[in-house]
Every structure is written in structure tokens, then in C-alpha cells.
Amino acid sequence: MREPFLALVGPTASGKTEAALELAEALGAEILSIDSMLVYRGMDVGTAKPTAEQRARVPHHLLDLVEPSEPFNVAAFQAAAREAADDVRGRGLRPFLVGGSGLYFRAVVDDLDFPGTEPETRSALEEEASALGAVRMYRRLADLDPIAASKIEPGNVRRIVRALEVAAITGRPFSSFAASWESYWPEHVRAAGVHLGREALAARVEERVRRMIDDGWLAEVEELVARGFGAWLTSSQAIGYAELARHLAGEFSLEDAVQQTVKRTRTLARRQMAWFHRDPRIRWFEVDEVGALGAIGKLVPFLEGA
């Protein structure tokens, strides 16, 4: 059986990047990023991507995999992560997962099965949904896969279509892919989580957003828009990039864009913590406004198995 992954997880702005450098050096490890936004090239300032100096200090993997406009999903990430982990282990080092994406974390440590997609099937189902309506599509799903239907809102066309697409291309009920999500195998990972009080985390989020602005985030967004990535940047996933793109378009003042970004980032942090708290394997370490860096003395022995 393979050696368990080591991991440091927690909400955005909790200081994981800085702490991970010291931890990786102490553990004889290389860092595998488990952050859904760090895979995009050219999105550096606004994602707090490790700097060239930090990457020279400790090798980082799973950064800059695709352009912002390219399709990318958790299955593609899982494949890249498996390859990176094998490479690190093959050189006698330990893969150290660091980040805030609970979905990407579980995709790596638990080898979950993610069904693919088939554009033609998806398009046909979307056309049917448009013609027939959500209610009739939901009834079809309920007949085909009542377990999946029970967990999907009847009006959520996107998820209904996805469940029907998976059934069509795999021959398996969509719900069958969810069974493995209920099992958490402790031998797969030794994970430390950092937890900040709400006020401390809120302050760190605002401080970081404003620091990113000072570090050139607006210019980064301007360049991405000029390269034709404006439509992608305004998607709901690109926190901060969407708001700054709207500022550049004259829809927001810069301060409004900052405040909206802070608000969305705090909401993201709450969602991240809710996801991670469902995983019983994570041992939580309380930290103060200094963030994860202040807990190095406790994190190293835990991750070493002491």
C-alpha cells in the first residue's frame, strides 16, 4: 500500500502558502497545489499563486496547467495530480497537498471516479430540456435514477441534464458514482487543517485583497481582458477577476470592486470550511491572526506522525 499523502488544508487567506514552504522543507516533500484557480496561466496576483522565488525554494506542481479560456475539470486535475504524485514518489520524496479546494483534495487522496462528458449527448439533452421543460426532464430522471433525483432540485436543469448525460454515456446510474464519496479512508492521508476565528479570517481576507490590488492585480486583469479572456473572467468562479473586469468596463468603482471581492472571498472561505469539516480525517489546529505560519511547531510533528 502506498504511503499516505500529507496535506495542509483550510480556507483562503489562512496563510497556507507561506507555512507550506517550511513544512515541505522539514518533511522532505514537494508541494502539490489543490486549488482550483491556480491551474490557470496568467492568473497569478489574484490567486495568490506561489512566486518564482517560492517555487525555487520548494518545487510546486499542478500550477499553470491551462489557459483561462480552456475547459478544465476535476477529472483532468485528478489525472495530472496522479502523474505528479508518482513523479515525486519516484524521486524518493513525499507529495504534500496544499490548498483550499475540498473537491480537488478528495479527488487526489481517495481516487474517486469522475464520469466523463460527451458534448453531443449533452447538447441533445439540453435541447430536450429547452423544449420539454425542467419538470418533464426531472420525471425522466426520477424514473431512471430515483436516488439521484431525490438529491437534485426539480428546477435545476443543469444538474438534471448532467445526471441523464452520465447515465447515457456510461450505462450506470448517476447515483452509483456518488457511493464512494461516503467513505473516508484514514490510511490514504494525514491531513492538518488550519482554523481561524471568523473575525481574524475576515480581516486577513480584506488585507490580502487590498495587498493584491497594490501588487498589480488590476493590471493583470486588464492584460487578460486584452488577450480575449474577458468572457471567462466574468464567470462566477473567478472571484475578484469578475469584479475588476466590470470595474474596467466602467460598471464598478474600484472600491466597489474591492468590497464585492472581499464579500465573495469571505463567502468562499465559509464554503471551504463547511466542505472540509465533513472529512473526519482532518485534524484541526486553531491559529490566530498570524495564520498557519504561527502553528509550524505543532504542524510538523503531526504530519511526521509523531
C-alpha positions in Angstrom: 0.0 0.0 0.0 1.3 3.4 -0.9 2.5 5.9 1.8 -0.3 8.2 2.7 -0.4 11.7 1.3 0.4 14.6 3.6 -1.8 17.6 3.4 -2.4 21.1 4.7 -5.9 22.4 4.1 -8.0 25.3 5.2 -9.8 28.4 4.0 -8.4 31.0 1.6 -6.2 33.7 3.2 -5.2 31.5 6.1 -1.5 31.5 5.4 -1.2 28.0 3.9 1.2 29.0 1.1 3.8 30.5 3.5 3.6 27.7 6.1 3.7 25.0 3.4 7.2 26.1 2.4 8.6 25.5 5.9 6.6 22.3 6.3 7.8 20.9 2.9 11.4 21.5 3.8 11.0 19.9 7.2 9.2 16.9 5.7 11.3 16.2 2.6 8.4 17.0 0.4 7.3 18.7 -2.8 4.1 20.7 -2.9 1.0 19.6 -5.0 -1.4 22.5 -5.2 -5.0 21.6 -4.6 -6.5 24.9 -5.6 -9.0 25.1 -8.5 -7.8 28.5 -9.7 -4.0 28.0 -9.6 -4.2 25.8 -12.6 -4.8 28.8 -14.9 -1.9 30.6 -16.6 -1.7 34.3 -16.2 -3.8 34.4 -13.1 -1.1 35.0 -10.6 -1.7 38.0 -8.4 -5.4 37.5 -7.8 -5.0 33.8 -7.0 -2.0 34.4 -4.6 -0.1 31.9 -6.7 3.3 30.9 -5.3 6.0 33.3 -6.6 9.0 32.2 -8.7 11.2 32.6 -5.5 8.9 30.3 -3.5 8.8 27.7 -6.3 12.6 27.8 -6.5 12.7 27.2 -2.7 10.3 24.2 -2.9 9.1 22.6 -6.2 5.4 23.1 -6.7 3.2 21.0 -9.0 -0.2 21.5 -10.7 0.2 25.2 -11.4 -0.3 26.9 -14.8 -1.8 23.8 -16.4 -4.1 25.6 -18.9 -5.2 28.9 -20.3 -8.1 30.7 -18.5 -10.3 30.1 -21.6 -9.6 26.3 -21.8 -12.0 23.8 -20.5 -10.8 22.1 -17.3 -12.5 19.9 -14.8 -11.8 17.8 -11.7 -11.2 14.6 -13.8 -8.4 16.4 -15.7 -7.0 17.6 -12.4 -7.1 14.2 -10.9 -5.1 12.7 -13.8 -2.5 15.4 -13.6 -2.2 15.0 -9.8 -1.7 11.3 -10.0 1.1 11.8 -12.5 2.7 14.5 -10.3 2.4 12.3 -7.2 4.0 9.4 -8.9 6.9 11.6 -10.1 7.5 12.9 -6.6 7.4 9.5 -5.0 9.6 8.1 -7.8 12.4 10.5 -6.7 12.1 9.4 -3.1 10.2 12.5 -1.9 6.8 12.9 -0.4 3.9 14.6 -2.2 2.4 17.3 0.1 -1.0 18.5 -0.8 -1.7 22.2 0.0 -4.8 24.2 -0.8 -8.4 25.1 -0.2 -10.4 23.1 -2.7 -12.2 20.2 -0.9 -13.2 18.6 -4.2 -9.7 18.6 -5.6 -8.4 17.3 -2.2 -10.7 14.3 -2.3 -10.1 13.6 -6.0 -6.4 13.1 -5.2 -6.5 11.3 -1.9 -9.5 9.0 -2.5 -9.1 8.2 -6.2 -12.7 9.0 -6.8 -14.3 8.1 -10.1 -15.4 11.0 -12.2 -17.5 10.2 -15.2 -16.6 12.0 -18.4 -18.7 14.1 -20.7 -19.9 13.8 -24.3 -20.7 17.1 -26.0 -23.2 15.6 -28.5 -25.2 13.8 -25.8 -25.1 16.9 -23.6 -26.3 19.2 -26.4 -29.1 16.8 -27.3 -30.3 16.7 -23.7 -30.1 20.5 -23.3 -32.2 20.9 -26.4 -34.8 18.4 -25.0 -34.8 20.3 -21.7 -35.4 23.6 -23.6 -38.3 22.0 -25.5 -39.9 19.9 -22.7 -39.1 21.9 -19.6 -37.4 21.0 -16.3 -40.4 19.2 -14.9 -40.6 16.5 -17.6 -36.8 16.1 -17.6 -36.9 15.7 -13.8 -39.6 13.0 -14.1 -37.5 11.1 -16.6 -34.6 11.2 -14.2 -36.8 10.1 -11.3 -37.9 7.0 -13.3 -34.3 6.2 -14.3 -32.4 7.0 -11.1 -34.7 7.9 -8.2 -31.7 8.2 -5.8 -30.1 10.9 -7.9 -33.4 12.6 -8.4 -34.0 12.8 -4.7 -30.8 14.9 -4.3 -31.5 17.3 -7.1 -33.9 20.2 -7.1 -36.6 19.7 -9.7 -35.9 23.1 -11.3 -32.1 22.6 -11.5 -31.9 21.9 -15.3 -28.1 21.8 -15.4 -27.8 19.0 -12.8 -30.7 17.1 -14.2 -29.1 17.2 -17.7 -25.7 16.1 -16.2 -27.3 13.1 -14.4 -29.0 12.0 -17.6 -25.9 12.5 -19.6 -23.8 10.3 -17.3 -26.4 7.6 -17.4 -26.5 7.7 -21.2 -22.7 7.6 -21.8 -21.8 5.1 -19.0 -24.8 2.8 -18.8 -24.7 3.4 -15.0 -27.0 5.4 -12.8 -25.5 8.8 -11.9 -26.1 8.0 -8.2 -23.7 5.0 -8.4 -20.8 7.3 -8.8 -21.6 9.0 -5.5 -21.3 5.9 -3.3 -17.5 6.3 -2.9 -18.0 9.8 -1.6 -19.4 8.4 1.6 -16.2 6.6 2.6 -13.2 8.3 4.2 -10.2 6.1 4.3 -7.8 7.2 7.1 -4.9 5.3 5.6 -5.0 7.5 2.5 -3.9 10.8 4.0 -2.6 12.5 7.1 -4.2 15.9 6.9 -3.8 19.0 9.0 -6.4 21.8 8.8 -6.0 25.4 10.0 -8.9 27.1 11.6 -9.1 30.9 12.2 -11.8 32.7 14.1 -14.3 34.5 11.9 -13.1 38.0 12.7 -9.4 37.1 12.2 -10.1 35.4 8.9 -12.3 38.3 7.7 -9.5 40.8 8.5 -7.0 38.6 6.7 -9.2 38.4 3.6 -9.6 42.1 3.3 -5.9 42.8 3.9 -5.0 40.3 1.3 -7.4 41.6 -1.4 -6.1 45.2 -0.9 -2.5 43.9 -1.0 -3.2 42.2 -4.3 -4.5 45.5 -5.7 -1.3 47.2 -4.6 0.7 44.3 -6.2 -0.8 44.8 -9.6 -4.0 42.8 -9.7 -5.8 45.3 -11.8 -3.1 45.4 -14.5 -3.2 41.6 -14.6 -6.9 41.6 -15.2 -6.5 44.3 -17.9 -4.0 42.2 -19.7 -6.2 39.1 -19.5 -9.2 41.0 -20.9 -7.0 42.4 -23.7 -6.0 38.8 -24.6 -9.6 37.9 -25.0 -10.4 36.2 -21.8 -13.0 38.7 -20.7 -16.0 36.4 -21.0 -14.3 33.7 -18.9 -13.2 36.2 -16.3 -16.7 37.4 -15.7 -17.9 33.9 -14.8 -19.0 33.3 -11.2 -15.9 31.2 -10.4 -13.3 34.0 -11.0 -13.7 35.8 -7.7 -12.1 39.3 -8.0 -11.3 38.9 -11.6 -15.0 39.3 -12.5 -15.4 42.4 -10.3 -12.2 44.0 -11.6 -13.2 43.3 -15.2 -16.5 45.1 -14.5 -14.6 48.0 -13.0 -12.5 48.2 -16.2 -15.7 48.2 -18.2 -17.0 51.2 -16.1 -19.6 49.3 -14.2 -18.0 49.5 -10.8 -15.8 51.9 -9.0 -12.5 50.3 -7.8 -13.6 50.5 -4.2 -16.9 48.8 -5.0 -15.0 46.1 -6.9 -12.8 45.6 -3.8 -15.7 45.4 -1.4 -17.5 42.9 -3.7 -14.4 40.8 -3.9 -13.9 40.8 -0.1 -17.5 39.8 0.4 -17.3 36.9 -2.1 -14.0 35.7 -0.8 -15.4 35.5 2.8 -18.3 33.5 1.5 -15.9 31.2 -0.3 -13.9 30.7 2.9 -17.1 29.6 4.7 -17.9 27.1 2.0 -14.4 25.7 2.1 -14.6 25.2 5.8 -18.0 23.5 5.6 -16.6 21.1 3.0 -13.5 20.2 5.0 -15.4 19.8 8.2 -17.2 16.9 6.7 -14.0 15.0 6.4 -13.2 13.2 9.8 -9.6 12.6 8.8 -8.6 16.2 9.1 -7.1 17.2 12.4 -7.8 20.9 13.1 -5.3 23.4 14.5 -6.5 26.7 15.9 -4.5 29.6 14.7 -4.7 33.4 15.3 -4.4 36.4 13.0 -0.8 35.3 12.2 -2.3 32.3 10.3 -0.9 28.9 9.6 2.7 30.1 9.8 2.2 30.5 13.6 1.4 26.8 14.0 4.5 25.3 12.5 5.7 23.9 15.8 2.5 21.8 16.1 2.1 21.0 12.4 5.5 19.4 11.8 5.2 16.7 14.4 1.7 15.9 13.5 2.5 15.5 9.8 5.6 13.4 10.6 3.3 11.1 12.5 4.7 11.9 16.0 
